[in-house]
Amino acid sequence: IVQNDGSAAGAGAGAGGDEWMNTMLKNAGVDPSQLDELMKSMPGGGEGMPSMEESMSMMQDMMNSPLFQEYMNDPEKLEQSRQMILSNPMMKGMMASMPVFDE
């Protein structure tokens, strides 16, 4: 588990992972209960993998949602997300390995 400061926590910190994730979601302006509802509405109720067609449809629906549009049009929220990625060594390395995100 990666902490807010980018450090890794041991295996015994699993229970705190939910709290960390909820804090991260709230900091990003996402209501964790809405995310839970979204997961339940997904094919399989959040369990199992949806087909490629279902995944593409869900991605398109997400990108067309007012919440996504509001988030993507808010420079402050985008910068917060960018800073969270840059402060997390694991995410920074993953993003750096993708040519589109080399900066």
N, CA, C and O atoms as CSV, one atom per row, in Angstrom:
chain,resi,resn,atom,element,x,y,z
A,1,ILE,N,N,0.856,-1.186,0.000
A,1,ILE,CA,C,0.000,0.000,0.000
A,1,ILE,C,C,0.890,1.232,0.000
A,1,ILE,O,O,1.844,1.311,0.774
A,2,VAL,N,N,0.589,2.184,-0.853
A,2,VAL,CA,C,1.364,3.416,-0.934
A,2,VAL,C,C,0.652,4.495,-0.120
A,2,VAL,O,O,-0.537,4.749,-0.311
A,3,GLN,N,N,1.386,5.116,0.779
A,3,GLN,CA,C,0.827,6.149,1.641
A,3,GLN,C,C,0.767,7.484,0.910
A,3,GLN,O,O,1.325,7.620,-0.179
A,4,ASN,N,N,0.091,8.476,1.503
A,4,ASN,CA,C,-0.028,9.810,0.913
A,4,ASN,C,C,1.326,10.431,0.608
A,4,ASN,O,O,1.463,11.195,-0.347
A,5,ASP,N,N,2.336,10.101,1.428
A,5,ASP,CA,C,3.654,10.687,1.205
A,5,ASP,C,C,4.485,9.893,0.205
A,5,ASP,O,O,5.648,10.216,-0.037
A,6,GLY,N,N,3.874,8.828,-0.389
A,6,GLY,CA,C,4.568,8.041,-1.392
A,6,GLY,C,C,5.309,6.852,-0.809
A,6,GLY,O,O,5.827,6.021,-1.556
A,7,SER,N,N,5.371,6.752,0.537
A,7,SER,CA,C,6.069,5.627,1.147
A,7,SER,C,C,5.169,4.394,1.136
A,7,SER,O,O,3.948,4.507,1.030
A,8,ALA,N,N,5.776,3.231,1.246
A,8,ALA,CA,C,5.029,1.975,1.236
A,8,ALA,C,C,4.757,1.546,2.667
A,8,ALA,O,O,5.592,1.718,3.555
A,9,ALA,N,N,3.579,0.989,2.873
A,9,ALA,CA,C,3.212,0.460,4.181
A,9,ALA,C,C,3.313,-1.059,4.116
A,9,ALA,O,O,3.185,-1.645,3.041
A,10,GLY,N,N,3.538,-1.690,5.246
A,10,GLY,CA,C,3.661,-3.144,5.291
A,10,GLY,C,C,2.322,-3.834,5.064
A,10,GLY,O,O,1.280,-3.189,4.948
A,11,ALA,N,N,2.379,-5.170,5.005
A,11,ALA,CA,C,1.180,-5.971,4.743
A,11,ALA,C,C,0.146,-5.793,5.844
A,11,ALA,O,O,-1.048,-5.949,5.588
A,12,GLY,N,N,0.567,-5.475,7.049
A,12,GLY,CA,C,-0.371,-5.313,8.149
A,12,GLY,C,C,-1.214,-4.058,8.029
A,12,GLY,O,O,-2.123,-3.855,8.833
A,13,ALA,N,N,-0.943,-3.221,7.060
A,13,ALA,CA,C,-1.673,-1.960,6.920
A,13,ALA,C,C,-2.867,-2.096,5.990
A,13,ALA,O,O,-3.447,-1.086,5.589
A,14,GLY,N,N,-3.252,-3.326,5.634
A,14,GLY,CA,C,-4.332,-3.552,4.680
A,14,GLY,C,C,-5.637,-2.899,5.080
A,14,GLY,O,O,-6.333,-2.334,4.237
A,15,ALA,N,N,-5.979,-2.970,6.369
A,15,ALA,CA,C,-7.240,-2.392,6.817
A,15,ALA,C,C,-7.245,-0.879,6.637
A,15,ALA,O,O,-8.294,-0.290,6.374
A,16,GLY,N,N,-6.089,-0.249,6.776
A,16,GLY,CA,C,-5.991,1.183,6.603
A,16,GLY,C,C,-6.050,1.598,5.146
A,16,GLY,O,O,-6.208,2.778,4.835
A,17,GLY,N,N,-5.922,0.621,4.248
A,17,GLY,CA,C,-5.959,0.917,2.815
A,17,GLY,C,C,-7.287,1.500,2.390
A,17,GLY,O,O,-7.338,2.403,1.555
A,18,ASP,N,N,-8.368,0.982,2.965
A,18,ASP,CA,C,-9.690,1.518,2.637
A,18,ASP,C,C,-9.801,2.974,3.070
A,18,ASP,O,O,-10.343,3.808,2.345
A,19,GLU,N,N,-9.288,3.265,4.244
A,19,GLU,CA,C,-9.330,4.650,4.744
A,19,GLU,C,C,-8.486,5.555,3.856
A,19,GLU,O,O,-8.893,6.670,3.528
A,20,TRP,N,N,-7.298,5.067,3.466
A,20,TRP,CA,C,-6.422,5.845,2.594
A,20,TRP,C,C,-7.101,6.108,1.260
A,20,TRP,O,O,-7.056,7.226,0.747
A,21,MET,N,N,-7.738,5.069,0.687
A,21,MET,CA,C,-8.414,5.213,-0.600
A,21,MET,C,C,-9.563,6.211,-0.484
A,21,MET,O,O,-9.738,7.053,-1.366
A,22,ASN,N,N,-10.341,6.130,0.583
A,22,ASN,CA,C,-11.442,7.075,0.780
A,22,ASN,C,C,-10.923,8.503,0.903
A,22,ASN,O,O,-11.525,9.429,0.360
A,23,THR,N,N,-9.818,8.686,1.606
A,23,THR,CA,C,-9.230,10.018,1.743
A,23,THR,C,C,-8.764,10.540,0.388
A,23,THR,O,O,-8.989,11.702,0.048
A,24,MET,N,N,-8.108,9.660,-0.386
A,24,MET,CA,C,-7.632,10.060,-1.702
A,24,MET,C,C,-8.806,10.443,-2.608
A,24,MET,O,O,-8.743,11.443,-3.323
A,25,LEU,N,N,-9.874,9.642,-2.573
A,25,LEU,CA,C,-11.050,9.947,-3.399
A,25,LEU,C,C,-11.672,11.277,-2.989
A,25,LEU,O,O,-12.028,12.088,-3.844
A,26,LYS,N,N,-11.803,11.502,-1.691
A,26,LYS,CA,C,-12.386,12.755,-1.210
A,26,LYS,C,C,-11.526,13.948,-1.619
A,26,LYS,O,O,-12.052,14.992,-2.005
A,27,ASN,N,N,-10.195,13.793,-1.534
A,27,ASN,CA,C,-9.293,14.868,-1.948
A,27,ASN,C,C,-9.421,15.172,-3.427
A,27,ASN,O,O,-9.203,16.303,-3.860
A,28,ALA,N,N,-9.776,14.154,-4.203
A,28,ALA,CA,C,-9.949,14.335,-5.645
A,28,ALA,C,C,-11.359,14.809,-5.984
A,28,ALA,O,O,-11.682,14.997,-7.157
A,29,GLY,N,N,-12.205,15.006,-4.965
A,29,GLY,CA,C,-13.562,15.496,-5.200
A,29,GLY,C,C,-14.545,14.406,-5.569
A,29,GLY,O,O,-15.591,14.687,-6.153
A,30,VAL,N,N,-14.219,13.139,-5.229
A,30,VAL,CA,C,-15.098,12.017,-5.560
A,30,VAL,C,C,-15.726,11.498,-4.275
A,30,VAL,O,O,-15.034,11.290,-3.278
A,31,ASP,N,N,-17.028,11.290,-4.299
A,31,ASP,CA,C,-17.756,10.739,-3.158
A,31,ASP,C,C,-17.600,9.219,-3.191
A,31,ASP,O,O,-18.077,8.581,-4.130
A,32,PRO,N,N,-16.933,8.612,-2.173
A,32,PRO,CA,C,-16.723,7.159,-2.179
A,32,PRO,C,C,-18.016,6.352,-2.270
A,32,PRO,O,O,-18.028,5.275,-2.867
A,33,SER,N,N,-19.106,6.856,-1.687
A,33,SER,CA,C,-20.371,6.114,-1.765
A,33,SER,C,C,-20.896,6.095,-3.201
A,33,SER,O,O,-21.502,5.110,-3.623
A,34,GLN,N,N,-20.669,7.174,-3.955
A,34,GLN,CA,C,-21.077,7.176,-5.357
A,34,GLN,C,C,-20.253,6.180,-6.153
A,34,GLN,O,O,-20.767,5.531,-7.065
A,35,LEU,N,N,-18.988,6.056,-5.815
A,35,LEU,CA,C,-18.126,5.090,-6.493
A,35,LEU,C,C,-18.589,3.669,-6.193
A,35,LEU,O,O,-18.590,2.816,-7.081
A,36,ASP,N,N,-18.983,3.409,-4.942
A,36,ASP,CA,C,-19.513,2.087,-4.576
A,36,ASP,C,C,-20.752,1.762,-5.400
A,36,ASP,O,O,-20.899,0.647,-5.902
A,37,GLU,N,N,-21.637,2.737,-5.536
A,37,GLU,CA,C,-22.853,2.527,-6.333
A,37,GLU,C,C,-22.512,2.255,-7.789
A,37,GLU,O,O,-23.127,1.400,-8.426
A,38,LEU,N,N,-21.537,2.978,-8.313
A,38,LEU,CA,C,-21.110,2.769,-9.690
A,38,LEU,C,C,-20.576,1.359,-9.877
A,38,LEU,O,O,-20.888,0.699,-10.868
A,39,MET,N,N,-19.770,0.895,-8.924
A,39,MET,CA,C,-19.211,-0.455,-9.009
A,39,MET,C,C,-20.319,-1.508,-8.988
A,39,MET,O,O,-20.245,-2.502,-9.711
A,40,LYS,N,N,-21.336,-1.295,-8.167
A,40,LYS,CA,C,-22.448,-2.246,-8.091
A,40,LYS,C,C,-23.249,-2.265,-9.381
A,40,LYS,O,O,-23.826,-3.293,-9.735
A,41,SER,N,N,-23.292,-1.144,-10.088
A,41,SER,CA,C,-24.067,-1.073,-11.329
A,41,SER,C,C,-23.318,-1.659,-12.521
A,41,SER,O,O,-23.889,-1.835,-13.597
A,42,MET,N,N,-22.039,-1.959,-12.321
A,42,MET,CA,C,-21.245,-2.525,-13.413
A,42,MET,C,C,-21.635,-3.982,-13.644
A,42,MET,O,O,-22.142,-4.639,-12.734
A,43,PRO,N,N,-21.403,-4.492,-14.852
A,43,PRO,CA,C,-21.674,-5.901,-15.124
A,43,PRO,C,C,-20.969,-6.782,-14.104
A,43,PRO,O,O,-19.781,-6.601,-13.839
A,44,GLY,N,N,-21.695,-7.729,-13.535
A,44,GLY,CA,C,-21.137,-8.597,-12.510
A,44,GLY,C,C,-21.181,-7.974,-11.123
A,44,GLY,O,O,-20.666,-8.562,-10.172
A,45,GLY,N,N,-21.785,-6.797,-10.987
A,45,GLY,CA,C,-21.887,-6.142,-9.681
A,45,GLY,C,C,-20.539,-5.800,-9.091
A,45,GLY,O,O,-20.374,-5.791,-7.871
A,46,GLY,N,N,-19.564,-5.515,-9.957
A,46,GLY,CA,C,-18.232,-5.197,-9.481
A,46,GLY,C,C,-17.354,-6.427,-9.354
A,46,GLY,O,O,-16.181,-6.322,-8.994
A,47,GLU,N,N,-17.918,-7.602,-9.648
A,47,GLU,CA,C,-17.144,-8.850,-9.593
A,47,GLU,C,C,-16.994,-9.394,-11.003
A,47,GLU,O,O,-17.941,-9.339,-11.788
A,48,GLY,N,N,-15.843,-9.907,-11.330
A,48,GLY,CA,C,-15.633,-10.452,-12.665
A,48,GLY,C,C,-15.307,-9.347,-13.657
A,48,GLY,O,O,-15.467,-8.162,-13.364
A,49,MET,N,N,-14.855,-9.745,-14.809
A,49,MET,CA,C,-14.450,-8.789,-15.827
A,49,MET,C,C,-15.539,-8.608,-16.881
A,49,MET,O,O,-16.065,-9.590,-17.404
A,50,PRO,N,N,-15.881,-7.356,-17.196
A,50,PRO,CA,C,-16.842,-7.117,-18.283
A,50,PRO,C,C,-16.176,-7.392,-19.626
A,50,PRO,O,O,-14.949,-7.398,-19.725
A,51,SER,N,N,-16.976,-7.617,-20.645
A,51,SER,CA,C,-16.422,-7.834,-21.981
A,51,SER,C,C,-15.807,-6.536,-22.493
A,51,SER,O,O,-16.028,-5.466,-21.927
A,52,MET,N,N,-15.027,-6.646,-23.579
A,52,MET,CA,C,-14.400,-5.455,-24.163
A,52,MET,C,C,-15.468,-4.466,-24.605
A,52,MET,O,O,-15.312,-3.260,-24.415
A,53,GLU,N,N,-16.551,-4.962,-25.193
A,53,GLU,CA,C,-17.634,-4.086,-25.644
A,53,GLU,C,C,-18.272,-3.356,-24.467
A,53,GLU,O,O,-18.552,-2.160,-24.548
A,54,GLU,N,N,-18.502,-4.085,-23.365
A,54,GLU,CA,C,-19.076,-3.458,-22.165
A,54,GLU,C,C,-18.103,-2.429,-21.591
A,54,GLU,O,O,-18.508,-1.351,-21.155
A,55,SER,N,N,-16.827,-2.773,-21.597
A,55,SER,CA,C,-15.819,-1.846,-21.067
A,55,SER,C,C,-15.782,-0.554,-21.875
A,55,SER,O,O,-15.731,0.538,-21.310
A,56,MET,N,N,-15.807,-0.682,-23.196
A,56,MET,CA,C,-15.779,0.504,-24.056
A,56,MET,C,C,-17.033,1.347,-23.857
A,56,MET,O,O,-16.963,2.576,-23.833
A,57,SER,N,N,-18.167,0.694,-23.715
A,57,SER,CA,C,-19.425,1.410,-23.493
A,57,SER,C,C,-19.384,2.160,-22.158
A,57,SER,O,O,-19.804,3.314,-22.072
A,58,MET,N,N,-18.874,1.492,-21.122
A,58,MET,CA,C,-18.771,2.138,-19.812
A,58,MET,C,C,-17.814,3.328,-19.862
A,58,MET,O,O,-18.071,4.370,-19.258
A,59,MET,N,N,-16.708,3.158,-20.590
A,59,MET,CA,C,-15.735,4.247,-20.720
A,59,MET,C,C,-16.377,5.448,-21.419
A,59,MET,O,O,-16.196,6.590,-20.998
A,60,GLN,N,N,-17.118,5.181,-22.474
A,60,GLN,CA,C,-17.783,6.256,-23.202
A,60,GLN,C,C,-18.817,6.952,-22.326
A,60,GLN,O,O,-18.911,8.180,-22.322
A,61,ASP,N,N,-19.599,6.155,-21.577
A,61,ASP,CA,C,-20.595,6.722,-20.663
A,61,ASP,C,C,-19.924,7.592,-19.606
A,61,ASP,O,O,-20.401,8.681,-19.286
A,62,MET,N,N,-18.804,7.096,-19.065
A,62,MET,CA,C,-18.084,7.867,-18.049
A,62,MET,C,C,-17.590,9.191,-18.625
A,62,MET,O,O,-17.731,10.241,-17.998
A,63,MET,N,N,-17.013,9.133,-19.816
A,63,MET,CA,C,-16.465,10.342,-20.424
A,63,MET,C,C,-17.552,11.350,-20.789
A,63,MET,O,O,-17.282,12.548,-20.868
A,64,ASN,N,N,-18.764,10.882,-21.010
A,64,ASN,CA,C,-19.870,11.775,-21.342
A,64,ASN,C,C,-20.631,12.262,-20.116
A,64,ASN,O,O,-21.541,13.081,-20.237
A,65,SER,N,N,-20.268,11.766,-18.942
A,65,SER,CA,C,-21.012,12.135,-17.738
A,65,SER,C,C,-20.701,13.579,-17.331
A,65,SER,O,O,-19.581,14.052,-17.525
A,66,PRO,N,N,-21.682,14.270,-16.771
A,66,PRO,CA,C,-21.459,15.653,-16.315
A,66,PRO,C,C,-20.362,15.741,-15.251
A,66,PRO,O,O,-19.603,16.710,-15.230
A,67,LEU,N,N,-20.270,14.744,-14.372
A,67,LEU,CA,C,-19.252,14.762,-13.326
A,67,LEU,C,C,-17.857,14.708,-13.939
A,67,LEU,O,O,-16.971,15.449,-13.514
A,68,PHE,N,N,-17.649,13.843,-14.931
A,68,PHE,CA,C,-16.353,13.729,-15.601
A,68,PHE,C,C,-16.031,15.022,-16.336
A,68,PHE,O,O,-14.902,15.509,-16.268
A,69,GLN,N,N,-17.009,15.582,-17.036
A,69,GLN,CA,C,-16.788,16.823,-17.776
A,69,GLN,C,C,-16.422,17.964,-16.822
A,69,GLN,O,O,-15.530,18.763,-17.105
A,70,GLU,N,N,-17.124,18.023,-15.696
A,70,GLU,CA,C,-16.826,19.061,-14.701
A,70,GLU,C,C,-15.393,18.910,-14.184
A,70,GLU,O,O,-14.664,19.892,-14.044
A,71,TYR,N,N,-15.004,17.665,-13.903
A,71,TYR,CA,C,-13.656,17.402,-13.400
A,71,TYR,C,C,-12.596,17.776,-14.430
A,71,TYR,O,O,-11.606,18.430,-14.102
A,72,MET,N,N,-12.806,17.361,-15.671
A,72,MET,CA,C,-11.813,17.603,-16.715
A,72,MET,C,C,-11.712,19.074,-17.109
A,72,MET,O,O,-10.710,19.498,-17.684
A,73,ASN,N,N,-12.742,19.846,-16.800
A,73,ASN,CA,C,-12.734,21.274,-17.129
A,73,ASN,C,C,-12.313,22.147,-15.946
A,73,ASN,O,O,-12.381,23.374,-16.022
A,74,ASP,N,N,-11.876,21.510,-14.849
A,74,ASP,CA,C,-11.449,22.243,-13.663
A,74,ASP,C,C,-9.920,22.154,-13.551
A,74,ASP,O,O,-9.395,21.146,-13.077
A,75,PRO,N,N,-9.202,23.205,-13.987
A,75,PRO,CA,C,-7.734,23.161,-13.959
A,75,PRO,C,C,-7.157,22.875,-12.578
A,75,PRO,O,O,-6.108,22.241,-12.465
A,76,GLU,N,N,-7.826,23.332,-11.537
A,76,GLU,CA,C,-7.334,23.108,-10.179
A,76,GLU,C,C,-7.377,21.621,-9.821
A,76,GLU,O,O,-6.421,21.094,-9.251
A,77,LYS,N,N,-8.471,20.945,-10.150
A,77,LYS,CA,C,-8.584,19.511,-9.858
A,77,LYS,C,C,-7.598,18.710,-10.703
A,77,LYS,O,O,-7.009,17.745,-10.216
A,78,LEU,N,N,-7.415,19.095,-11.943
A,78,LEU,CA,C,-6.452,18.400,-12.797
A,78,LEU,C,C,-5.032,18.547,-12.252
A,78,LEU,O,O,-4.256,17.591,-12.267
A,79,GLU,N,N,-4.701,19.724,-11.780
A,79,GLU,CA,C,-3.364,19.950,-11.219
A,79,GLU,C,C,-3.184,19.154,-9.928
A,79,GLU,O,O,-2.104,18.616,-9.682
A,80,GLN,N,N,-4.231,19.071,-9.100
A,80,GLN,CA,C,-4.143,18.261,-7.884
A,80,GLN,C,C,-3.865,16.803,-8.248
A,80,GLN,O,O,-3.035,16.151,-7.615
A,81,SER,N,N,-4.551,16.300,-9.257
A,81,SER,CA,C,-4.341,14.921,-9.693
A,81,SER,C,C,-2.920,14.734,-10.208
A,81,SER,O,O,-2.267,13.738,-9.896
A,82,ARG,N,N,-2.450,15.681,-10.986
A,82,ARG,CA,C,-1.094,15.603,-11.532
A,82,ARG,C,C,-0.066,15.581,-10.400
A,82,ARG,O,O,0.892,14.809,-10.439
A,83,GLN,N,N,-0.268,16.423,-9.403
A,83,GLN,CA,C,0.657,16.480,-8.273
A,83,GLN,C,C,0.625,15.180,-7.465
A,83,GLN,O,O,1.663,14.728,-6.981
A,84,MET,N,N,-0.563,14.575,-7.315
A,84,MET,CA,C,-0.661,13.303,-6.599
A,84,MET,C,C,0.116,12.224,-7.348
A,84,MET,O,O,0.796,11.411,-6.722
A,85,ILE,N,N,0.026,12.205,-8.666
A,85,ILE,CA,C,0.765,11.223,-9.472
A,85,ILE,C,C,2.266,11.464,-9.339
A,85,ILE,O,O,3.034,10.523,-9.139
A,86,LEU,N,N,2.681,12.719,-9.448
A,86,LEU,CA,C,4.109,13.039,-9.373
A,86,LEU,C,C,4.714,12.767,-8.002
A,86,LEU,O,O,5.911,12.501,-7.893
A,87,SER,N,N,3.900,12.831,-6.959
A,87,SER,CA,C,4.421,12.598,-5.607
A,87,SER,C,C,4.420,11.118,-5.244
A,87,SER,O,O,4.916,10.749,-4.180
A,88,ASN,N,N,3.872,10.263,-6.107
A,88,ASN,CA,C,3.834,8.829,-5.853
A,88,ASN,C,C,4.851,8.160,-6.783
A,88,ASN,O,O,4.629,8.102,-7.993
A,89,PRO,N,N,5.966,7.652,-6.234
A,89,PRO,CA,C,7.015,7.079,-7.089
A,89,PRO,C,C,6.513,5.956,-8.009
A,89,PRO,O,O,6.950,5.863,-9.155
A,90,MET,N,N,5.613,5.115,-7.527
A,90,MET,CA,C,5.112,4.020,-8.348
A,90,MET,C,C,4.309,4.549,-9.535
A,90,MET,O,O,4.498,4.105,-10.667
A,91,MET,N,N,3.422,5.493,-9.270
A,91,MET,CA,C,2.616,6.072,-10.349
A,91,MET,C,C,3.487,6.887,-11.303
A,91,MET,O,O,3.285,6.853,-12.517
A,92,LYS,N,N,4.442,7.610,-10.761
A,92,LYS,CA,C,5.324,8.433,-11.591
A,92,LYS,C,C,6.100,7.557,-12.564
A,92,LYS,O,O,6.233,7.899,-13.739
A,93,GLY,N,N,6.615,6.421,-12.077
A,93,GLY,CA,C,7.337,5.499,-12.929
A,93,GLY,C,C,6.450,4.888,-14.000
A,93,GLY,O,O,6.860,4.749,-15.152
A,94,MET,N,N,5.236,4.526,-13.618
A,94,MET,CA,C,4.308,3.935,-14.575
A,94,MET,C,C,3.954,4.947,-15.661
A,94,MET,O,O,3.947,4.611,-16.845
A,95,MET,N,N,3.661,6.176,-15.265
A,95,MET,CA,C,3.283,7.208,-16.235
A,95,MET,C,C,4.475,7.565,-17.133
A,95,MET,O,O,4.297,7.821,-18.324
A,96,ALA,N,N,5.669,7.581,-16.575
A,96,ALA,CA,C,6.860,7.921,-17.364
A,96,ALA,C,C,7.140,6.870,-18.432
A,96,ALA,O,O,7.766,7.164,-19.450
A,97,SER,N,N,6.673,5.638,-18.195
A,97,SER,CA,C,6.924,4.578,-19.163
A,97,SER,C,C,5.978,4.652,-20.366
A,97,SER,O,O,6.157,3.923,-21.342
A,98,MET,N,N,4.971,5.531,-20.299
A,98,MET,CA,C,4.033,5.697,-21.406
A,98,MET,C,C,4.440,6.932,-22.209
A,98,MET,O,O,4.531,8.026,-21.653
A,99,PRO,N,N,4.681,6.768,-23.495
A,99,PRO,CA,C,5.165,7.898,-24.319
A,99,PRO,C,C,4.268,9.139,-24.246
A,99,PRO,O,O,4.770,10.262,-24.301
A,100,VAL,N,N,2.986,8.957,-24.128
A,100,VAL,CA,C,2.062,10.084,-24.096
A,100,VAL,C,C,2.252,10.935,-22.848
A,100,VAL,O,O,1.984,12.136,-22.865
A,101,PHE,N,N,2.718,10.310,-21.758
A,101,PHE,CA,C,2.845,10.988,-20.466
A,101,PHE,C,C,4.302,11.208,-20.074
A,101,PHE,O,O,4.622,11.215,-18.885
A,102,ASP,N,N,5.173,11.384,-21.030
A,102,ASP,CA,C,6.600,11.492,-20.722
A,102,ASP,C,C,6.982,12.755,-19.961
A,102,ASP,O,O,8.096,12.829,-19.444
A,103,GLU,N,N,6.127,13.726,-19.874
A,103,GLU,CA,C,6.446,14.940,-19.099
A,103,GLU,C,C,5.815,14.831,-17.767
A,103,GLU,O,O,5.949,15.737,-16.944
